Amino acid sequence: MPRSQGPRLTREKIIAAAVTIAARAQPDGLTGSNVGKELGVDRSSLWRHFADHQELLLAVGDRLLHMAVDQVPDSLPPPERVRSLAKRMVDVFVAHPYVAAQTSNRITGGPGELAAIELILASLEEVGLRDEALPR
């Protein structure tokens, strides 16, 4: 008899569920068990998509960064854009305090972190920083 195929589990679905759990602001709420329950799957299936809890945690932290970047209006002048990013980052991290505490001082290396860096660098370039002064 063929195995029943439920909804396909993806990294994206796992991260989205983990962000939902993180928004509940419960200490130690972001566990494999809780993410599995949120998705209706056995927690062991998460680890086919993430090497360990730290990798999942960094992916969630990166998603929080992306959420902040997505809230910054492109139409703002460069200094206001950077201020807006800072405010949005604070807002997003305050809304997800336990993940923020574990990831805010870490390098995620993901698309959210890169988007934040690009926003800042583009703003600095618009105000006149060039060449080697830009990344410094």
N, CA, C and O atoms as a Tinker XYZ file with bonds, in Angstrom:
   544  protein
     1  N      0.838000   -1.172000    0.000000    73     2
     2  CA     0.000000    0.000000    0.000000    64     1     3
     3  C      0.889000    1.242000    0.000000    63     2     4     5
     4  O      1.806000    1.327000    0.818000    81     3
     5  N      0.647000    2.219000   -0.899000    73     3     6
     6  CA     1.489000    3.419000   -0.944000    64     5     7
     7  C      1.330000    4.256000    0.321000    63     6     8     9
     8  O      0.268000    4.291000    0.941000    81     7
     9  N      2.421000    4.926000    0.681000    73     7    10
    10  CA     2.410000    5.810000    1.837000    64     9    11
    11  C      1.544000    7.025000    1.581000    63    10    12    13
    12  O      1.540000    7.570000    0.477000    81    11
    13  N      0.821000    7.444000    2.583000    73    11    14
    14  CA    -0.016000    8.639000    2.466000    64    13    15
    15  C      0.873000    9.873000    2.358000    63    14    16    17
    16  O      1.802000   10.050000    3.146000    81    15
    17  N      0.589000   10.700000    1.401000    73    15    18
    18  CA     1.358000   11.929000    1.205000    64    17    19
    19  C      0.607000   13.098000    1.815000    63    18    20    21
    20  O     -0.439000   13.498000    1.304000    81    19
    21  N      1.124000   13.646000    2.894000    73    19    22
    22  CA     0.550000   14.848000    3.488000    64    21    23
    23  C      1.131000   16.056000    2.782000    63    22    24    25
    24  O      1.805000   15.924000    1.760000    81    23
    25  N      0.869000   17.236000    3.326000    73    23    26
    26  CA     1.455000   18.438000    2.734000    64    25    27
    27  C      2.979000   18.353000    2.786000    63    26    28    29
    28  O      3.553000   17.909000    3.781000    81    27
    29  N      3.612000   18.772000    1.728000    73    27    30
    30  CA     5.071000   18.694000    1.639000    64    29    31
    31  C      5.686000   19.698000    2.612000    63    30    32    33
    32  O      5.348000   20.881000    2.609000    81    31
    33  N      6.586000   19.200000    3.432000    73    31    34
    34  CA     7.280000   20.043000    4.391000    64    33    35
    35  C      8.487000   20.681000    3.706000    63    34    36    37
    36  O      9.269000   19.995000    3.049000    81    35
    37  N      8.632000   21.978000    3.861000    73    35    38
    38  CA     9.752000   22.711000    3.263000    64    37    39
    39  C     10.416000   23.576000    4.330000    63    38    40    41
    40  O      9.842000   23.819000    5.391000    81    39
    41  N     11.626000   24.036000    4.038000    73    39    42
    42  CA    12.313000   24.970000    4.937000    64    41    43
    43  C     11.435000   26.196000    5.176000    63    42    44    45
    44  O     11.322000   26.682000    6.302000    81    43
    45  N     10.821000   26.684000    4.114000    73    43    46
    46  CA     9.985000   27.887000    4.213000    64    45    47
    47  C      8.831000   27.676000    5.187000    63    46    48    49
    48  O      8.563000   28.541000    6.021000    81    47
    49  N      8.151000   26.548000    5.094000    73    47    50
    50  CA     7.033000   26.273000    6.002000    64    49    51
    51  C      7.517000   26.153000    7.445000    63    50    52    53
    52  O      6.853000   26.613000    8.374000    81    51
    53  N      8.663000   25.540000    7.617000    73    51    54
    54  CA     9.211000   25.376000    8.965000    64    53    55
    55  C      9.570000   26.737000    9.557000    63    54    56    57
    56  O      9.252000   27.014000   10.714000    81    55
    57  N     10.227000   27.584000    8.772000    73    55    58
    58  CA    10.607000   28.915000    9.250000    64    57    59
    59  C      9.364000   29.737000    9.580000    63    58    60    61
    60  O      9.320000   30.408000   10.611000    81    59
    61  N      8.364000   29.688000    8.719000    73    59    62
    62  CA     7.126000   30.442000    8.964000    64    61    63
    63  C      6.463000   29.982000   10.263000    63    62    64    65
    64  O      6.001000   30.809000   11.048000    81    63
    65  N      6.414000   28.688000   10.490000    73    63    66
    66  CA     5.830000   28.165000   11.730000    64    65    67
    67  C      6.666000   28.592000   12.937000    63    66    68    69
    68  O      6.118000   28.939000   13.984000    81    67
    69  N      7.969000   28.568000   12.793000    73    67    70
    70  CA     8.858000   28.961000   13.890000    64    69    71
    71  C      8.695000   30.445000   14.217000    63    70    72    73
    72  O      8.739000   30.820000   15.389000    81    71
    73  N      8.510000   31.293000   13.208000    73    71    74
    74  CA     8.274000   32.724000   13.447000    64    73    75
    75  C      6.945000   32.910000   14.190000    63    74    76    77
    76  O      6.852000   33.730000   15.104000    81    75
    77  N      5.941000   32.166000   13.804000    73    75    78
    78  CA     4.643000   32.222000   14.487000    64    77    79
    79  C      4.808000   31.854000   15.966000    63    78    80    81
    80  O      4.267000   32.527000   16.843000    81    79
    81  N      5.543000   30.805000   16.227000    73    79    82
    82  CA     5.791000   30.384000   17.608000    64    81    83
    83  C      6.588000   31.446000   18.350000    63    82    84    85
    84  O      6.281000   31.764000   19.499000    81    83
    85  N      7.611000   31.997000   17.701000    73    83    86
    86  CA     8.452000   33.016000   18.338000    64    85    87
    87  C      7.641000   34.253000   18.707000    63    86    88    89
    88  O      7.938000   34.915000   19.702000    81    87
    89  N      6.626000   34.569000   17.921000    73    87    90
    90  CA     5.790000   35.742000   18.195000    64    89    91
    91  C      4.946000   35.561000   19.458000    63    90    92    93
    92  O      4.427000   36.536000   20.000000    81    91
    93  N      4.808000   34.349000   19.916000    73    91    94
    94  CA     4.053000   34.101000   21.155000    64    93    95
    95  C      4.872000   34.503000   22.377000    63    94    96    97
    96  O      4.346000   34.557000   23.489000    81    95
    97  N      6.145000   34.781000   22.176000    73    95    98
    98  CA     7.045000   35.290000   23.223000    64    97    99
    99  C      7.055000   34.428000   24.476000    63    98   100   101
   100  O      6.945000   34.930000   25.594000    81    99
   101  N      7.189000   33.126000   24.270000    73    99   102
   102  CA     7.282000   32.209000   25.405000    64   101   103
   103  C      8.724000   31.758000   25.561000    63   102   104   105
   104  O      9.353000   31.347000   24.585000    81   103
   105  N      9.255000   31.829000   26.776000    73   103   106
   106  CA    10.621000   31.336000   26.972000    64   105   107
   107  C     10.705000   29.873000   26.531000    63   106   108   109
   108  O      9.819000   29.075000   26.835000    81   107
   109  N     11.742000   29.541000   25.836000    73   107   110
   110  CA    11.949000   28.172000   25.345000    64   109   111
   111  C     10.784000   27.653000   24.505000    63   110   112   113
   112  O     10.558000   26.445000   24.439000    81   111
   113  N     10.044000   28.557000   23.864000    73   111   114
   114  CA     8.918000   28.147000   23.036000    64   113   115
   115  C      9.342000   27.585000   21.696000    63   114   116   117
   116  O      8.640000   26.757000   21.115000    81   115
   117  N     10.480000   28.029000   21.203000    73   115   118
   118  CA    10.918000   27.594000   19.878000    64   117   119
   119  C     11.736000   26.303000   20.002000    63   118   120   121
   120  O     12.967000   26.315000   20.002000    81   119
   121  N     11.013000   25.213000   20.106000    73   119   122
   122  CA    11.636000   23.893000   20.176000    64   121   123
   123  C     11.203000   23.078000   18.965000    63   122   124   125
   124  O     10.200000   23.384000   18.321000    81   123
   125  N     11.962000   22.054000   18.672000    73   123   126
   126  CA    11.579000   21.161000   17.576000    64   125   127
   127  C     10.219000   20.556000   17.809000    63   126   128   129
   128  O      9.433000   20.392000   16.876000    81   127
   129  N      9.941000   20.226000   19.050000    73   127   130
   130  CA     8.644000   19.646000   19.390000    64   129   131
   131  C      7.508000   20.628000   19.108000    63   130   132   133
   132  O      6.489000   20.255000   18.527000    81   131
   133  N      7.689000   21.882000   19.521000    73   131   134
   134  CA     6.640000   22.884000   19.290000    64   133   135
   135  C      6.463000   23.195000   17.806000    63   134   136   137
   136  O      5.338000   23.378000   17.341000    81   135
   137  N      7.552000   23.256000   17.070000    73   135   138
   138  CA     7.444000   23.504000   15.626000    64   137   139
   139  C      6.744000   22.325000   14.958000    63   138   140   141
   140  O      5.887000   22.517000   14.095000    81   139
   141  N      7.102000   21.118000   15.349000    73   139   142
   142  CA     6.436000   19.931000   14.811000    64   141   143
   143  C      4.945000   19.955000   15.077000    63   142   144   145
   144  O      4.147000   19.659000   14.188000    81   143
   145  N      4.558000   20.310000   16.317000    73   143   146
   146  CA     3.127000   20.398000   16.662000    64   145   147
   147  C      2.428000   21.458000   15.818000    63   146   148   149
   148  O      1.321000   21.244000   15.323000    81   147
   149  N      3.083000   22.595000   15.662000    73   147   150
   150  CA     2.499000   23.692000   14.871000    64   149   151
   151  C      2.219000   23.246000   13.436000    63   150   152   153
   152  O      1.220000   23.639000   12.835000    81   151
   153  N      3.109000   22.427000   12.906000    73   151   154
   154  CA     2.989000   21.965000   11.520000    64   153   155
   155  C      2.224000   20.647000   11.391000    63   154   156   157
   156  O      1.888000   20.228000   10.283000    81   155
   157  N      1.953000   20.001000   12.515000    73   155   158
   158  CA     1.256000   18.714000   12.471000    64   157   159
   159  C      2.140000   17.589000   11.968000    63   158   160   161
   160  O      1.663000   16.659000   11.317000    81   159
   161  N      3.439000   17.676000   12.271000    73   159   162
   162  CA     4.390000   16.636000   11.840000    64   161   163
   163  C      5.236000   16.208000   13.031000    63   162   164   165
   164  O      5.287000   16.894000   14.052000    81   163
   165  N      5.888000   15.081000   12.885000    73   163   166
   166  CA     6.821000   14.652000   13.908000    64   165   167
   167  C      8.052000   15.562000   13.858000    63   166   168   169
   168  O      8.534000   15.913000   12.781000    81   167
   169  N      8.548000   15.936000   15.032000    73   167   170
   170  CA     9.669000   16.873000   15.076000    64   169   171
   171  C     10.895000   16.360000   14.345000    63   170   172   173
   172  O     11.703000   17.158000   13.869000    81   171
   173  N     11.052000   15.057000   14.246000    73   171   174
   174  CA    12.230000   14.512000   13.565000    64   173   175
   175  C     12.260000   14.897000   12.087000    63   174   176   177
   176  O     13.330000   14.943000   11.481000    81   175
   177  N     11.096000   15.173000   11.505000    73   175   178
   178  CA    11.063000   15.546000   10.086000    64   177   179
   179  C     11.678000   16.932000    9.847000    63   178   180   181
   180  O     12.084000   17.243000    8.728000    81   179
   181  N     11.746000   17.766000   10.897000    73   179   182
   182  CA    12.361000   19.093000   10.752000    64   181   183
   183  C     13.836000   18.975000   10.425000    63   182   184   185
   184  O     14.388000   19.784000    9.680000    81   183
   185  N     14.465000   17.964000   10.987000    73   183   186
   186  CA    15.918000   17.857000   10.881000    64   185   187
   187  C     16.362000   17.286000    9.539000    63   186   188   189
   188  O     17.554000   17.079000    9.315000    81   187
   189  N     15.426000   17.037000    8.663000    73   187   190
   190  CA    15.785000   16.738000    7.266000    64   189   191
   191  C     16.047000   18.037000    6.510000    63   190   192   193
   192  O     16.645000   18.029000    5.434000    81   191
   193  N     15.596000   19.146000    7.080000    73   191   194
   194  CA    15.714000   20.457000    6.439000    64   193   195
   195  C     16.711000   21.369000    7.139000    63   194   196   197
   196  O     17.186000   22.337000    6.544000    81   195
   197  N     17.032000   21.076000    8.384000    73   195   198
   198  CA    17.976000   21.858000    9.176000    64   197   199
   199  C     18.909000   20.892000    9.895000    63   198   200   201
   200  O     18.478000   19.853000   10.395000    81   199
   201  N     20.179000   21.242000    9.941000    73   199   202
   202  CA    21.159000   20.359000   10.572000    64   201   203
   203  C     20.906000   20.206000   12.068000    63   202   204   205
   204  O     21.094000   19.130000   12.636000    81   203
   205  N     20.473000   21.309000   12.703000    73   203   206
   206  CA    20.245000   21.277000   14.146000    64   205   207
   207  C     19.422000   22.494000   14.555000    63   206   208   209
   208  O     19.026000   23.303000   13.716000    81   207
   209  N     19.175000   22.608000   15.842000    73   207   210
   210  CA    18.358000   23.701000   16.355000    64   209   211
   211  C     19.011000   25.055000   16.081000    63   210   212   213
   212  O     18.306000   26.022000   15.793000    81   211
   213  N     20.321000   25.146000   16.163000    73   211   214
   214  CA    21.010000   26.411000   15.923000    64   213   215
   215  C     20.800000   26.899000   14.489000    63   214   216   217
   216  O     20.616000   28.094000   14.259000    81   215
   217  N     20.826000   25.987000   13.538000    73   215   218
   218  CA    20.591000   26.378000   12.148000    64   217   219
   219  C     19.168000   26.900000   11.971000    63   218   220   221
   220  O     18.948000   27.891000   11.274000    81   219
   221  N     18.208000   26.236000   12.598000    73   219   222
   222  CA    16.821000   26.707000   12.543000    64   221   223
   223  C     16.704000   28.074000   13.215000    63   222   224   225
   224  O     16.053000   28.971000   12.678000    81   223
   225  N     17.314000   28.239000   14.356000    73   223   226
   226  CA    17.269000   29.504000   15.078000    64   225   227
   227  C     17.848000   30.639000   14.243000    63   226   228   229
   228  O     17.270000   31.724000   14.198000    81   227
   229  N     18.973000   30.409000   13.583000    73   227   230
   230  CA    19.565000   31.446000   12.732000    64   229   231
   231  C     18.673000   31.753000   11.532000    63   230   232   233
   232  O     18.590000   32.903000   11.100000    81   231
   233  N     18.015000   30.746000   10.996000    73   231   234
   234  CA    17.095000   30.980000    9.877000    64   233   235
   235  C     15.920000   31.850000   10.323000    63   234   236   237
   236  O     15.460000   32.710000    9.572000    81   235
   237  N     15.441000   31.627000   11.532000    73   235   238
   238  CA    14.348000   32.443000   12.065000    64   237   239
   239  C     14.848000   33.858000   12.322000    63   238   240   241
   240  O     14.161000   34.825000   11.992000    81   239
   241  N     16.033000   33.993000   12.906000    73   239   242
   242  CA    16.616000   35.321000   13.114000    64   241   243
   243  C     16.787000   36.068000   11.808000    63   242   244   245
   244  O     16.542000   37.272000   11.734000    81   243
   245  N     17.207000   35.353000   10.781000    73   243   246
   246  CA    17.367000   35.976000    9.466000    64   245   247
   247  C     16.020000   36.416000    8.911000    63   246   248   249
   248  O     15.915000   37.480000    8.301000    81   247
   249  N     14.999000   35.608000    9.120000    73   247   250
   250  CA    13.657000   35.975000    8.672000    64   249   251
   251  C     13.193000   37.249000    9.371000    63   250   252   253
   252  O     12.559000   38.100000    8.746000    81   251
   253  N     13.500000   37.391000   10.658000    73   251   254
   254  CA    13.135000   38.601000   11.382000    64   253   255
   255  C     13.813000   39.824000   10.759000    63   254   256   257
   256  O     13.195000   40.880000   10.627000    81   255
   257  N     15.076000   39.679000   10.381000    73   255   258
   258  CA    15.773000   40.777000    9.705000    64   257   259
   259  C     15.076000   41.135000    8.399000    63   258   260   261
   260  O     14.893000   42.311000    8.084000    81   259
   261  N     14.692000   40.116000    7.647000    73   259   262
   262  CA    14.009000   40.360000    6.371000    64   261   263
   263  C     12.668000   41.050000    6.598000    63   262   264   265
   264  O     12.278000   41.923000    5.822000    81   263
   265  N     11.966000   40.664000    7.652000    73   263   266
   266  CA    10.691000   41.302000    7.971000    64   265   267
   267  C     10.903000   42.791000    8.239000    63   266   268   269
   268  O     10.096000   43.621000    7.820000    81   267
   269  N     11.979000   43.125000    8.933000    73   267   270
   270  CA    12.278000   44.532000    9.223000    64   269   271
   271  C     12.594000   45.290000    7.939000    63   270   272   273
   272  O     12.069000   46.381000    7.718000    81   271
   273  N     13.438000   44.726000    7.101000    73   271   274
   274  CA    13.811000   45.373000    5.837000    64   273   275
   275  C     12.580000   45.598000    4.970000    63   274   276   277
   276  O     12.436000   46.652000    4.351000    81   275
   277  N     11.699000   44.613000    4.925000    73   275   278
   278  CA    10.498000   44.719000    4.083000    64   277   279
   279  C      9.574000   45.853000    4.507000    63   278   280   281
   280  O      8.746000   46.301000    3.713000    81   279
   281  N      9.701000   46.320000    5.738000    73   279   282
   282  CA     8.838000   47.393000    6.241000    64   281   283
   283  C      9.413000   48.786000    5.983000    63   282   284   285
   284  O      8.759000   49.784000    6.286000    81   283
   285  N     10.610000   48.868000    5.436000    73   283   286
   286  CA    11.247000   50.170000    5.201000    64   285   287
   287  C     10.826000   50.697000    3.837000    63   286   288   289
   288  O     11.077000   50.044000    2.824000    81   287
   289  N     10.191000   51.862000    3.789000    73   287   290
   290  CA     9.780000   52.427000    2.501000    64   289   291
   291  C     11.001000   52.824000    1.655000    63   290   292   293
   292  O     11.912000   53.490000    2.148000    81   291
   293  N     11.010000   52.418000    0.403000    73   291   294
   294  CA    12.097000   52.775000   -0.517000    64   293   295
   295  C     12.133000   54.270000   -0.799000    63   294   296   297
   296  O     13.176000   54.811000   -1.164000    81   295
   297  N     11.011000   54.931000   -0.632000    73   295   298
   298  CA    10.897000   56.339000   -1.001000    64   297   299
   299  C     11.564000   57.292000   -0.007000    63   298   300   301
   300  O     11.711000   58.480000   -0.296000    81   299
   301  N     11.956000   56.797000    1.131000    73   299   302
   302  CA    12.579000   57.677000    2.130000    64   301   303
   303  C     13.962000   58.133000    1.686000    63   302   304   305
   304  O     14.654000   57.400000    0.980000    81   303
   305  N     14.377000   59.334000    2.089000    73   303   306
   306  CA    15.752000   59.747000    1.834000    64   305   307
   307  C     16.707000   58.856000    2.636000    63   306   308   309
   308  O     16.304000   58.286000    3.650000    81   307
   309  N     17.959000   58.727000    2.202000    73   307   310
   310  CA    18.893000   57.775000    2.823000    64   309   311
   311  C     18.980000   57.824000    4.348000    63   310   312   313
   312  O     18.880000   56.771000    4.978000    81   311
   313  N     19.160000   58.984000    4.971000    73   311   314
   314  CA    19.263000   58.954000    6.446000    64   313   315
   315  C     17.991000   58.434000    7.114000    63   314   316   317
   316  O     18.057000   57.707000    8.105000    81   315
   317  N     16.842000   58.808000    6.572000    73   315   318
   318  CA    15.571000   58.339000    7.128000    64   317   319
   319  C     15.373000   56.846000    6.879000    63   318   320   321
   320  O     14.787000   56.146000    7.705000    81   319
   321  N     15.861000   56.367000    5.748000    73   319   322
   322  CA    15.756000   54.943000    5.427000    64   321   323
   323  C     16.536000   54.118000    6.461000    63   322   324   325
   324  O     16.048000   53.092000    6.935000    81   323
   325  N     17.737000   54.567000    6.805000    73   323   326
   326  CA    18.548000   53.850000    7.786000    64   325   327
   327  C     17.900000   53.927000    9.169000    63   326   328   329
   328  O     17.881000   52.936000    9.899000    81   327
   329  N     17.370000   55.099000    9.533000    73   327   330
   330  CA    16.666000   55.231000   10.814000    64   329   331
   331  C     15.434000   54.323000   10.854000    63   330   332   333
   332  O     15.142000   53.691000   11.869000    81   331
   333  N     14.731000   54.274000    9.741000    73   331   334
   334  CA    13.548000   53.426000    9.661000    64   333   335
   335  C     13.932000   51.955000    9.821000    63   334   336   337
   336  O     13.239000   51.202000   10.506000    81   335
   337  N     15.022000   51.552000    9.197000    73   335   338
   338  CA    15.484000   50.172000    9.340000    64   337   339
   339  C     15.793000   49.873000   10.808000    63   338   340   341
   340  O     15.391000   48.833000   11.331000    81   339
   341  N     16.501000   50.778000   11.463000    73   339   342
   342  CA    16.841000   50.565000   12.871000    64   341   343
   343  C     15.573000   50.423000   13.716000    63   342   344   345
   344  O     15.483000   49.531000   14.558000    81   343
   345  N     14.604000   51.294000   13.493000    73   343   346
   346  CA    13.352000   51.229000   14.251000    64   345   347
   347  C     12.602000   49.931000   13.964000    63   346   348   349
   348  O     12.092000   49.282000   14.877000    81   347
   349  N     12.542000   49.569000   12.709000    73   347   350
   350  CA    11.832000   48.332000   12.333000    64   349   351
   351  C     12.515000   47.107000   12.934000    63   350   352   353
   352  O     11.846000   46.168000   13.366000    81   351
   353  N     13.844000   47.116000   12.961000    73   351   354
   354  CA    14.562000   45.988000   13.558000    64   353   355
   355  C     14.230000   45.885000   15.048000    63   354   356   357
   356  O     13.985000   44.794000   15.562000    81   355
   357  N     14.223000   47.012000   15.726000    73   355   358
   358  CA    13.864000   47.002000   17.151000    64   357   359
   359  C     12.441000   46.475000   17.322000    63   358   360   361
   360  O     12.195000   45.620000   18.172000    81   359
   361  N     11.514000   46.974000   16.528000    73   359   362
   362  CA    10.115000   46.539000   16.631000    64   361   363
   363  C      9.977000   45.030000   16.419000    63   362   364   365
   364  O      9.296000   44.346000   17.183000    81   363
   365  N     10.625000   44.525000   15.382000    73   363   366
   366  CA    10.515000   43.093000   15.065000    64   365   367
   367  C     11.167000   42.250000   16.155000    63   366   368   369
   368  O     10.621000   41.223000   16.556000    81   367
   369  N     12.320000   42.676000   16.630000    73   367   370
   370  CA    12.995000   41.892000   17.662000    64   369   371
   371  C     12.255000   41.965000   18.998000    63   370   372   373
   372  O     12.235000   40.979000   19.734000    81   371
   373  N     11.655000   43.091000   19.326000    73   371   374
   374  CA    10.854000   43.189000   20.558000    64   373   375
   375  C      9.638000   42.272000   20.462000    63   374   376   377
   376  O      9.223000   41.689000   21.464000    81   375
   377  N      9.071000   42.141000   19.281000    73   375   378
   378  CA     7.910000   41.272000   19.082000    64   377   379
   379  C      8.273000   39.783000   19.135000    63   378   380   381
   380  O      7.391000   38.934000   19.272000    81   379
   381  N      9.557000   39.470000   19.028000    73   379   382
   382  CA    10.037000   38.081000   19.052000    64   381   383
   383  C     11.228000   38.016000   20.020000    63   382   384   385
   384  O     12.335000   37.677000   19.604000    81   383
   385  N     11.016000   38.333000   21.297000    73   383   386
   386  CA    12.126000   38.599000   22.207000    64   385   387
   387  C     13.091000   37.440000   22.451000    63   386   388   389
   388  O     14.294000   37.664000   22.588000    81   387
   389  N     12.599000   36.234000   22.505000    73   387   390
   390  CA    13.492000   35.134000   22.844000    64   389   391
   391  C     14.383000   34.749000   21.672000    63   390   392   393
   392  O     15.548000   34.400000   21.867000    81   391
   393  N     13.856000   34.808000   20.474000    73   391   394
   394  CA    14.696000   34.566000   19.297000    64   393   395
   395  C     15.680000   35.719000   19.142000    63   394   396   397
   396  O     16.852000   35.504000   18.832000    81   395
   397  N     15.208000   36.931000   19.356000    73   395   398
   398  CA    16.072000   38.104000   19.240000    64   397   399
   399  C     17.257000   38.004000   20.193000    63   398   400   401
   400  O     18.390000   38.298000   19.814000    81   399
   401  N     16.998000   37.593000   21.418000    73   399   402
   402  CA    18.068000   37.499000   22.410000    64   401   403
   403  C     19.130000   36.479000   22.007000    63   402   404   405
   404  O     20.301000   36.616000   22.360000    81   403
   405  N     18.713000   35.467000   21.273000    73   403   406
   406  CA    19.649000   34.408000   20.885000    64   405   407
   407  C     20.310000   34.649000   19.532000    63   406   408   409
   408  O     21.291000   33.985000   19.197000    81   407
   409  N     19.783000   35.592000   18.750000    73   407   410
   410  CA    20.327000   35.764000   17.397000    64   409   411
   411  C     20.831000   37.159000   17.064000    63   410   412   413
   412  O     21.552000   37.329000   16.082000    81   411
   413  N     20.470000   38.159000   17.856000    73   411   414
   414  CA    20.779000   39.539000   17.466000    64   413   415
   415  C     22.275000   39.836000   17.408000    63   414   416   417
   416  O     22.684000   40.793000   16.749000    81   415
   417  N     23.078000   39.054000   18.068000    73   415   418
   418  CA    24.524000   39.270000   18.015000    64   417   419
   419  C     25.238000   38.225000   17.174000    63   418   420   421
   420  O     26.451000   38.051000   17.287000    81   419
   421  N     24.488000   37.534000   16.336000    73   419   422
   422  CA    25.058000   36.467000   15.510000    64   421   423
   423  C     24.969000   36.837000   14.032000    63   422   424   425
   424  O     24.123000   37.635000   13.629000    81   423
   425  N     25.826000   36.263000   13.259000    73   423   426
   426  CA    25.783000   36.422000   11.809000    64   425   427
   427  C     24.911000   35.300000   11.258000    63   426   428   429
   428  O     25.190000   34.121000   11.472000    81   427
   429  N     23.856000   35.680000   10.549000    73   427   430
   430  CA    22.978000   34.650000    9.983000    64   429   431
   431  C     23.477000   34.205000    8.610000    63   430   432   433
   432  O     23.323000   33.042000    8.236000    81   431
   433  N     24.071000   35.130000    7.865000    73   431   434
   434  CA    24.542000   34.806000    6.527000    64   433   435
   435  C     23.416000   34.568000    5.537000    63   434   436   437
   436  O     23.653000   34.081000    4.432000    81   435
   437  N     22.213000   34.902000    5.918000    73   435   438
   438  CA    21.066000   34.638000    5.064000    64   437   439
   439  C     20.603000   35.856000    4.294000    63   438   440   441
   440  O     21.196000   36.929000    4.403000    81   439
   441  N     19.548000   35.692000    3.517000    73   439   442
   442  CA    19.055000   36.782000    2.673000    64   441   443
   443  C     18.542000   37.988000    3.449000    63   442   444   445
   444  O     18.632000   39.111000    2.954000    81   443
   445  N     18.011000   37.788000    4.643000    73   443   446
   446  CA    17.539000   38.920000    5.445000    64   445   447
   447  C     18.693000   39.796000    5.890000    63   446   448   449
   448  O     18.625000   41.022000    5.803000    81   447
   449  N     19.743000   39.166000    6.364000    73   447   450
   450  CA    20.924000   39.918000    6.789000    64   449   451
   451  C     21.549000   40.649000    5.599000    63   450   452   453
   452  O     21.940000   41.811000    5.713000    81   451
   453  N     21.640000   39.970000    4.476000    73   451   454
   454  CA    22.212000   40.600000    3.281000    64   453   455
   455  C     21.345000   41.767000    2.804000    63   454   456   457
   456  O     21.874000   42.783000    2.355000    81   455
   457  N     20.039000   41.635000    2.895000    73   455   458
   458  CA    19.144000   42.728000    2.499000    64   457   459
   459  C     19.338000   43.941000    3.406000    63   458   460   461
   460  O     19.317000   45.076000    2.931000    81   459
   461  N     19.524000   43.715000    4.697000    73   459   462
   462  CA    19.760000   44.817000    5.626000    64   461   463
   463  C     21.084000   45.515000    5.314000    63   462   464   465
   464  O     21.166000   46.744000    5.310000    81   463
   465  N     22.106000   44.723000    5.055000    73   463   466
   466  CA    23.420000   45.288000    4.714000    64   465   467
   467  C     23.334000   46.089000    3.423000    63   466   468   469
   468  O     23.875000   47.191000    3.336000    81   467
   469  N     22.661000   45.542000    2.428000    73   467   470
   470  CA    22.524000   46.242000    1.143000    64   469   471
   471  C     21.767000   47.550000    1.299000    63   470   472   473
   472  O     22.132000   48.553000    0.686000    81   471
   473  N     20.716000   47.551000    2.112000    73   471   474
   474  CA    19.953000   48.777000    2.341000    64   473   475
   475  C     20.858000   49.849000    2.960000    63   474   476   477
   476  O     20.839000   51.003000    2.532000    81   475
   477  N     21.637000   49.470000    3.951000    73   475   478
   478  CA    22.533000   50.424000    4.608000    64   477   479
   479  C     23.611000   50.919000    3.647000    63   478   480   481
   480  O     23.859000   52.121000    3.564000    81   479
   481  N     24.249000   50.009000    2.927000    73   479   482
   482  CA    25.312000   50.405000    1.991000    64   481   483
   483  C     24.777000   51.296000    0.870000    63   482   484   485
   484  O     25.425000   52.272000    0.494000    81   483
   485  N     23.616000   50.970000    0.343000    73   483   486
   486  CA    23.030000   51.790000   -0.723000    64   485   487
   487  C     22.716000   53.190000   -0.204000    63   486   488   489
   488  O     22.921000   54.181000   -0.905000    81   487
   489  N     22.218000   53.261000    1.029000    73   487   490
   490  CA    21.916000   54.569000    1.620000    64   489   491
   491  C     23.189000   55.385000    1.819000    63   490   492   493
   492  O     23.211000   56.583000    1.536000    81   491
   493  N     24.237000   54.749000    2.301000    73   491   494
   494  CA    25.515000   55.446000    2.494000    64   493   495
   495  C     26.102000   55.922000    1.166000    63   494   496   497
   496  O     26.675000   57.008000    1.074000    81   495
   497  N     25.947000   55.092000    0.152000    73   495   498
   498  CA    26.444000   55.481000   -1.168000    64   497   499
   499  C     25.663000   56.687000   -1.700000    63   498   500   501
   500  O     26.242000   57.579000   -2.321000    81   499
   501  N     24.364000   56.712000   -1.456000    73   499   502
   502  CA    23.539000   57.839000   -1.909000    64   501   503
   503  C     23.927000   59.159000   -1.250000    63   502   504   505
   504  O     23.745000   60.224000   -1.840000    81   503
   505  N     24.461000   59.096000   -0.029000    73   503   506
   506  CA    24.866000   60.335000    0.634000    64   505   507
   507  C     26.318000   60.697000    0.337000    63   506   508   509
   508  O     26.838000   61.674000    0.874000    81   507
   509  N     26.967000   59.918000   -0.511000    73   507   510
   510  CA    28.278000   60.327000   -1.002000    64   509   511
   511  C     29.469000   59.470000   -0.630000    63   510   512   513
   512  O     30.574000   59.749000   -1.095000    81   511
   513  N     29.303000   58.453000    0.173000    73   511   514
   514  CA    30.457000   57.600000    0.474000    64   513   515
   515  C     30.786000   56.752000   -0.744000    63   514   516   517
   516  O     29.890000   56.218000   -1.399000    81   515
   517  N     32.045000   56.634000   -1.038000    73   515   518
   518  CA    32.484000   55.898000   -2.231000    64   517   519
   519  C     33.680000   55.023000   -1.912000    63   518   520   521
   520  O     34.301000   55.127000   -0.854000    81   519
   521  N     33.973000   54.169000   -2.856000    73   519   522
   522  CA    35.162000   53.321000   -2.853000    64   521   523
   523  C     35.372000   52.624000   -1.516000    63   522   524   525
   524  O     34.450000   52.014000   -0.976000    81   523
   525  N     36.607000   52.717000   -0.976000    73   523   526
   526  CA    36.890000   51.968000    0.246000    64   525   527
   527  C     36.210000   52.548000    1.476000    63   526   528   529
   528  O     36.077000   51.856000    2.485000    81   527
   529  N     35.781000   53.794000    1.417000    73   527   530
   530  CA    35.082000   54.408000    2.564000    64   529   531
   531  C     33.708000   53.763000    2.768000    63   530   532   533
   532  O     33.205000   53.725000    3.891000    81   531
   533  N     33.111000   53.265000    1.713000    73   531   534
   534  CA    31.755000   52.717000    1.807000    64   533   535
   535  C     31.672000   51.523000    2.754000    63   534   536   537
   536  O     30.865000   51.562000    3.683000    81   535
   537  N     32.457000   50.474000    2.572000    73   535   538
   538  CA    32.317000   49.347000    3.504000    64   537   539
   539  C     32.861000   49.628000    4.898000    63   538   540   541
   540  O     32.475000   48.957000    5.855000    81   539
   541  N     33.748000   50.607000    5.030000    73   539   542
   542  CA    34.280000   50.941000    6.354000    64   541   543
   543  C     33.204000   51.561000    7.186000    63   542   544
   544  O     33.444000   51.917000    8.340000    81   543
